[in-house]
Amino acid sequence: MENKSCYYDSVAGNTLIPPLTLIKSTNTMKKVITLSDIQYPDNIDLSGVFKFIKDQKPDEIIYIGDIINADGISRYWTGDKEEGVYNTVLEIEGFVKDVHSKIKAAAPKAKIVMTGGNHLEARVRKAINEKLFRERLLDLKKYLPDVKILEYGLLYNVGKLHWTHGYYFGGNVAKKHLDVVDRNLIFGHTHTVTEWTKKSPIEDKPIFAKSIGCLCDLNPHYAHNMPNQWANAIHISYVFPDGSFQEFTIRITDGKFFYDGKWYSGRK
């Protein structure tokens, strides 16, 4: 089943958000864990998250963008351009070794999806467009062959719940996303935990957009000690055969979080 509607985003650089491809609901409930803005190597200790994933046995795990920093291919990089590309390769390889492989070990049967983010997928695309030979080094599918990778800007869905990295900053960011996407949406990008709800003009039911925090350090090197509203968190959702769902944002405070009667901690 395919939904042909699309959106014109006049705020974020006149970006056309492509049509959505909707997944047919199955006859079983799906459990989905979402991890946002890990930004390796500036991530928090994820050992508690690995334990949580192992306990929950999710059907799907979604990285909603920015799994690494990719500073070396950003506009902020002031060093040698090719050195920056190799730095990015080291970050990708480090993420696969230190994060992705441990998530795979914790949930070997889970489908893993990554929605592209501005820190990696969009920067990789730009770097390759500048010099095509860089694709040999920066081809994400080579490093993550077991991950379904979506381009930055695309939405992924299970039932009536949708995921993307995110497009906007500032103001009421959840409202901005909901006004454009007009679907139940989980997103990252802002590193904050916020939510906005409105009634859908199509189904005459409430729909919402929610940013679910981040898994990166709340004061990474590029933040330069500036105060912010960032929050560490993970997200879990249960999608039922009719497409309906229940979803929960789980805040991580001082490296610890509580879910389903159990404490998890990234601290030794």
C-alpha positions as CSV (number, residue, x, y, z in Angstrom):
1,M,0.0,0.0,0.0
2,E,1.5,3.3,-1.0
3,N,0.5,6.8,0.1
4,K,1.2,9.3,-2.7
5,S,1.0,12.5,-0.6
6,C,4.1,14.6,-0.1
7,Y,5.0,17.9,1.6
8,Y,6.8,21.0,0.6
9,D,9.0,22.2,3.4
10,S,9.4,26.0,2.9
11,V,11.2,26.4,6.2
12,A,14.2,24.0,5.8
13,G,15.7,25.1,2.6
14,N,12.7,24.4,0.3
15,T,13.1,20.6,0.8
16,L,10.6,18.3,-0.7
17,I,9.8,15.5,1.6
18,P,9.2,12.5,-0.7
19,P,6.1,10.2,-0.7
20,L,5.8,7.6,2.1
21,T,5.8,3.9,1.5
22,L,3.5,2.4,4.1
23,I,4.1,-1.0,5.6
24,K,1.2,-3.4,5.7
25,S,0.2,-4.3,9.2
26,T,0.9,-7.9,10.3
27,N,-1.3,-10.1,12.5
28,T,1.0,-9.7,15.4
29,M,2.1,-6.9,17.7
30,K,5.5,-5.3,17.0
31,K,7.8,-4.0,19.6
32,V,10.0,-1.1,18.4
33,I,12.9,0.5,20.2
34,T,14.2,3.9,19.0
35,L,17.6,5.3,19.5
36,S,18.2,8.9,18.6
37,D,21.4,11.0,18.0
38,I,24.0,8.6,19.4
39,Q,26.7,10.8,17.8
40,Y,29.6,8.4,18.3
41,P,32.2,8.9,19.8
42,D,30.5,11.6,21.9
43,N,27.8,9.1,23.1
44,I,26.9,8.4,26.7
45,D,27.8,5.0,28.2
46,L,25.3,2.7,26.4
47,S,25.8,-0.5,28.5
48,G,22.5,0.0,30.2
49,V,20.8,0.5,26.8
50,F,22.3,-2.8,25.5
51,K,20.9,-4.6,28.6
52,F,17.5,-3.0,28.1
53,I,17.5,-4.1,24.4
54,K,18.4,-7.7,25.4
55,D,15.6,-7.8,28.0
56,Q,13.0,-6.4,25.7
57,K,13.7,-8.5,22.6
58,P,12.4,-5.9,20.1
59,D,11.1,-6.8,16.7
60,E,12.6,-3.6,15.2
61,I,15.3,-1.1,16.3
62,I,15.4,2.3,14.7
63,Y,18.4,4.6,14.6
64,I,16.7,8.0,13.8
65,G,19.8,9.6,12.4
66,D,23.1,11.0,13.6
67,I,24.8,7.8,14.7
68,I,28.2,9.5,14.5
69,N,29.4,13.1,14.6
70,A,31.0,13.2,11.1
71,D,32.7,16.5,12.0
72,G,35.4,15.8,9.4
73,I,32.9,16.2,6.5
74,S,31.0,19.1,8.0
75,R,31.2,22.8,7.1
76,Y,32.9,23.3,10.5
77,W,36.0,21.2,9.6
78,T,39.0,23.5,9.2
79,G,41.7,20.8,8.6
80,D,42.6,18.9,5.4
81,K,39.5,17.7,3.6
82,E,40.7,14.2,2.9
83,E,41.9,13.8,6.5
84,G,38.4,14.7,7.5
85,V,37.0,12.0,5.3
86,Y,39.3,9.4,6.9
87,N,38.3,10.7,10.4
88,T,34.7,10.0,9.4
89,V,35.6,6.5,8.3
90,L,37.2,5.8,11.7
91,E,34.0,7.1,13.4
92,I,31.8,4.8,11.3
93,E,34.0,1.8,12.0
94,G,34.1,2.7,15.7
95,F,30.3,2.9,15.8
96,V,30.0,-0.5,14.1
97,K,32.4,-2.1,16.6
98,D,31.4,-0.4,19.8
99,V,27.7,0.2,19.3
100,H,26.1,-1.6,16.4
101,S,27.7,-5.0,17.0
102,K,26.6,-4.9,20.6
103,I,23.0,-4.0,19.7
104,K,23.0,-6.9,17.2
105,A,24.3,-9.2,19.9
106,A,21.6,-8.1,22.3
107,A,18.8,-8.5,19.7
108,P,20.0,-10.8,16.9
109,K,16.5,-11.3,15.4
110,A,15.6,-7.6,15.3
111,K,15.2,-5.7,12.0
112,I,17.3,-2.6,12.2
113,V,16.4,0.6,10.3
114,M,18.3,3.9,10.1
115,T,16.6,7.2,9.0
116,G,19.3,9.5,7.6
117,G,20.4,12.5,9.7
118,N,22.2,15.7,9.0
119,H,25.4,14.6,10.9
120,L,26.0,11.6,8.8
121,E,23.8,10.7,5.8
122,A,23.4,14.3,4.5
123,R,27.1,15.1,5.1
124,V,28.2,11.9,3.4
125,R,26.0,12.7,0.4
126,K,27.5,16.1,0.1
127,A,31.1,14.8,0.5
128,I,30.6,12.2,-2.2
129,N,29.0,14.7,-4.6
130,E,32.1,16.9,-4.2
131,K,34.5,14.0,-5.1
132,L,32.9,10.9,-6.4
133,F,35.9,8.6,-5.5
134,R,35.0,9.2,-1.8
135,E,32.1,6.8,-2.2
136,R,34.6,3.9,-1.9
137,L,35.3,5.1,1.6
138,L,31.9,6.5,2.7
139,D,29.4,4.0,1.3
140,L,27.3,3.4,4.5
141,K,25.8,0.2,3.1
142,K,29.3,-1.3,3.1
143,Y,29.7,-0.7,6.9
144,L,26.0,-1.5,7.8
145,P,24.9,-4.2,5.3
146,D,22.3,-5.5,7.8
147,V,20.6,-2.1,8.2
148,K,17.8,-0.6,6.1
149,I,19.1,2.9,5.4
150,L,16.7,5.7,4.4
151,E,17.8,9.0,3.0
152,Y,17.6,12.1,5.2
153,G,14.1,13.5,4.9
154,L,12.3,10.3,4.4
155,L,9.8,8.9,6.9
156,Y,9.6,5.3,8.0
157,N,6.5,3.8,9.5
158,V,5.1,0.8,11.3
159,G,1.3,0.9,11.4
160,K,0.2,4.4,12.2
161,L,3.4,5.5,13.8
162,H,6.1,7.2,11.8
163,W,9.8,8.0,12.3
164,T,12.3,10.5,10.9
165,H,15.4,12.2,12.1
166,G,13.8,15.7,12.1
167,Y,14.1,18.9,10.1
168,Y,13.7,21.9,12.4
169,F,15.2,23.7,15.4
170,G,13.9,26.5,17.6
171,G,10.4,27.6,18.8
172,N,7.8,24.9,19.3
173,V,9.7,22.3,17.3
174,A,7.2,19.5,17.8
175,K,4.4,21.7,16.5
176,K,6.5,22.6,13.4
177,H,7.0,19.0,12.6
178,L,3.4,18.0,13.2
179,D,2.1,20.9,11.0
180,V,4.2,19.7,8.1
181,V,4.1,15.9,8.4
182,D,0.5,15.7,9.7
183,R,1.0,12.1,11.0
184,N,1.9,10.5,14.4
185,L,5.7,11.2,14.4
186,I,8.7,10.2,16.5
187,F,11.8,12.4,15.7
188,G,15.2,13.4,17.1
189,H,17.5,16.1,15.9
190,T,16.9,18.7,18.6
191,H,18.1,16.5,21.5
192,T,15.1,17.6,23.5
193,V,12.0,15.9,24.8
194,T,8.9,17.7,23.6
195,E,5.5,16.9,22.3
196,W,2.6,18.5,20.4
197,T,-0.9,17.1,19.8
198,K,-3.7,18.2,17.4
199,K,-6.8,16.7,15.9
200,S,-6.2,15.1,12.5
201,P,-8.4,16.7,9.8
202,I,-8.3,13.3,7.9
203,E,-9.3,10.8,10.7
204,D,-10.9,13.3,13.1
205,K,-8.6,11.8,15.9
206,P,-5.7,13.2,17.9
207,I,-2.3,12.9,16.3
208,F,1.1,13.9,17.8
209,A,4.7,14.7,17.1
210,K,7.3,13.9,19.7
211,S,11.1,14.5,20.0
212,I,12.7,11.8,22.1
213,G,15.9,13.3,23.3
214,C,19.4,11.9,22.5
215,L,22.0,9.4,23.5
216,C,25.0,11.8,23.0
217,D,26.9,13.6,25.7
218,L,24.9,16.6,26.9
219,N,28.0,18.8,26.6
220,P,29.9,17.5,23.6
221,H,33.1,19.2,22.3
222,Y,31.2,21.2,19.6
223,A,28.8,22.7,22.2
224,H,31.6,24.6,23.8
225,N,29.9,24.5,27.3
226,M,26.9,26.5,26.1
227,P,23.7,25.8,28.2
228,N,21.0,23.8,26.4
229,Q,17.8,22.0,26.9
230,W,19.1,18.6,25.9
231,A,17.9,15.4,27.6
232,N,19.1,11.8,27.3
233,A,16.3,9.3,26.6
234,I,15.3,6.2,24.6
235,H,11.9,5.3,23.2
236,I,9.8,2.1,23.0
237,S,6.6,1.5,21.2
238,Y,4.1,-1.3,20.7
239,V,2.3,-1.4,17.4
240,F,-0.8,-3.5,17.2
241,P,-2.2,-5.4,14.2
242,D,-4.7,-2.7,13.4
243,G,-1.9,-0.1,13.2
244,S,-2.7,1.5,16.6
245,F,0.0,1.8,19.2
246,Q,1.2,2.7,22.6
247,E,4.5,4.5,23.0
248,F,6.8,5.6,25.9
249,T,9.8,7.9,26.1
250,I,12.1,6.7,28.8
251,R,14.4,9.4,30.3
252,I,17.9,8.6,31.3
253,T,19.1,10.6,34.3
254,D,22.7,10.4,35.6
255,G,23.2,7.4,33.4
256,K,20.2,5.5,34.9
257,F,16.7,4.7,33.8
258,F,13.8,2.5,35.1
259,Y,11.4,0.4,33.0
260,D,9.1,-2.6,33.6
261,G,10.2,-2.9,37.2
262,K,13.9,-2.8,36.6
263,W,16.7,-0.3,36.8
264,Y,19.3,0.0,34.0
265,S,22.5,1.9,34.3
266,G,25.4,2.7,32.0
267,R,27.7,3.3,35.0
268,K,30.0,0.6,36.3
